């Protein structure tokens, strides 16, 4: 039996990660290429997200650690 080469559309399975000024492309966990971003490229992110120094941040609400009322609780949850 012989094998025949053929093209398969994998576009919907490719993911990208922003790394060092480029978008690294992956198929599952295998690196398959990259898209080099031009200098000064602007990212358009949804509300609660921002980019800074080649990193993407999400704005989240976290508990204020300054309230000491739960600091003396034991491992069982008793305070």
C-alpha positions, 0 to 999 in steps of 0.5 A: 500500500502506498500513502498519498500526501494531501492537505488537511485544513487545521485552521480551527485547531491552531492556537496562538500565544503572545511571546517576545513580540510574536504570536507563537502558533501551536497545533495542540501542544506542538509549535508549528510557526510564528507571526512576527508582530511589527514594532508599535502594534496595538492590541485591542482587548475586551474590557477588564484586560490590558497589555503592557510590555508584551504581557496581557493582564486581566483586572480582577477583584480580590479580597482585601488582605488588610482585614485580620479577622480571619487570621486566627482560624485553625485548619478545620475552619474554626476561628 
